[in-house]
Amino acid sequence: MPILVLANKVDKEDKMSEIDIVKGMNLDYIVDNPWAIIPISATLGTNMDQVVEWLLKTAQELDG
């Protein structure tokens, strides 16, 4: 099962780093499933295109 983490609030100064998210969620131990962290800002719409691209790409890989 693929895992997509949306790291919201990238427009804030006190945001978590990607390394902190990986460590906090133990993602570095997941080797059999694809996973990604995409930093986003829901307010500004930052990186929402990357979210859609990752979802489409991952769905196609699982489907075929």
C-alpha positions, 0 to 999 in steps of 0.5 A: 500500500503506497503512503503519501504524507502531505506536510501542510503548513510549509508557508509557516516558519515553524514547519517540520523538516522532511527529516523530522517527518521521516524519523517521526513516522519511521518511514525509513523502515518502509522498504516494500511500499512506495512512499513520499512526503510532499510539502504543501500549503493548502492556503496557497495551493503550493505543490498541489500539482505534485500531489496529483502527479504522484497519485496518478503515477502511483495508481498507474504503477499499481494497475499495470 
